[in-house]
Amino acid sequence: MEDSQKSLQESLLPEQIEDKAQVSAFLTWDVFTEEGKKLFYIAGPMVTVTLSLYLINVISMMMVGHLGELALSSSAIAISLSAVTGFSLMCGMASGLETLCGQAYGAEQYRKLGSQTYSAIFSLILVAFAVSIIWFNMEKLLLLLGQDPLIAHEAGKFTSMLVPALFAYAIFQPLTKYFQTQSLTIPMLISSCVTLCLHIPLCWTLVFKSGLRNLGGALAISVSHWLNVIFLASYMTFSPACSKTRVPISMELFHGIGEFFRFALPSAVMICLQWWSYELVILLSGLLPNPQLETSVLSICLTTIATLYSFPYGLSAAVSTRVSNELGAGKPRVARTAVCCLMFITAAELILVSGTLFVSRHVFGYSFSSDKEVVDAVSSMAPLVCLSVIIDGLQGVFSGVARGCGWQHIGAYVNLASLYLCGVPAAAILGFWLQLKGRGLWIGINIGALLQTLLLSLVIIYTDWEKQARKARERIFHGRSSVENLLI
């Protein structure tokens, strides 16, 4: 009995450091280079996947924007509100799988990974039904928030056409986490690229040739999301690469719902609070003088940083996968090495991207609008947008570490304090009280984002990696209570 208890204890604890050579091993150049290759293998395709997914919205907004200022502002608000009330929620909740599936895969608990994916899909479909009720009443909600009636009417129709995309997203997000946590990024890369290539002619046809005009852009988004789901679900069903983690749908999916929600809810809060803060700035811009101009300009700025965010998000997905896999396998030193390596990569990426954006500041506004007033206003906002790219890139990677470790609740508290107790009030004061208008709104939210990044960095610096590995093993094998008794 004593031997079996000892064996259980050792299986759940992280690997032990035996000598000084191993203590410093994670700092050697060879180990650093090898970890960099693993991160690039995940991050490279994930950058393309994330960028392709977001470009579906961007391309639709670009084409709709050339229909006029009203079409651009109403579709921008519709996309922003659909992100706030639906897409961000789906993305946030599905991120709980980065902890559950990532650590399960590292511990070679393959059946658990597959069943948790089904639990997440079922749960998110239920959430989608509730969210769709809000979307069908979006015009009334916008009027209640004091938006221009004409903009509210057009945005309401646009959002209603996005409801099919919501249900596709409820399936798509868990599927991406299923592939990501196994480092199966190539299927997602191919699927997203094919979908994007099909989306461009589809959107052009629906917007300019079908007579649907701006509604054609929304319909194209819905069709493209479902194409992505079909491609990934087919690969999951038939590919031998998924044979270890592919499990039949059974009643077991209901058993994992509770565990999924324990991680999904704080994950959603952490990600949604970040997402919502910028969307709130867009809504506040609609209350400024000349709301069509202000909303269009800030929407273009937000779309730009969200597009460029695909680069740090890909790196974030990579570090989340590496950290969760290694903690699940009981290897805290390797998880720490992954974090250190990624910080160097992130710094280089942010310098390159923000520098390129600043150089092209007089040009990129024409991608969204041919109105010179809008383009000039976007150009003047470029330095602030570059700053946002750097800050959001750092916090995105830090959030990936949080998801890999499973301390999303800490990230939620940090985001709440920095963005909503500091950032949003500062934005309101600068934008309305000090009359800085759209520029003031953006400066204020950047102040909150900077504080958020600093707090998350402190949490990571003081992380006890051995403790995180122990908690991961206890969680996977449902041995928390027994292990705690053994250690006592």
Secondary structure, DSSP 4 states (H G I P E B T S, - for coil): -HHHHHHHHHHHSPPPP-SHHHHTGGGSHHHHHHHHHHHHHHHHHHHHHHHHHHHHHHHHHHHHHTT-HHHHHHHHHHHHHHIIIIIHHHHHHHTHHHHHHHHHHHTT-HHHHHHHHHHHHHHHHHHHHHHHHHHHTHHHHHHHTT--HHHHHHHHHHHHTTHHHHHHHHHHHHHHHHHHTTT-HHHHHHHHHHHHHHHHHHHHIIIIISS-THHHHHHHHHHHHHHHHHHHHHHHHH-GGGTTT-----THHHHTHHHHHHHHHHHHHHHHHHHHHHHHHHHHHTTSSSHHHHHHHHHHHHHHHHHHTHHHHHHHHHHHHHHHHHHHTT-HHHHHHHHHHHHHHHHHHHHHHHHHHHHTTTTGGGGT---HHHHHHHHHHHHHHHHHHHHHHHHHHHHHHHHHHT-HHHHHHHHIIIIIIIIHHHHHIIIIIS--HHHHHHHHHHHHHHHHHHHHHHHHHT--HHHHHHHHHHHHTT-HHHHHHHH-
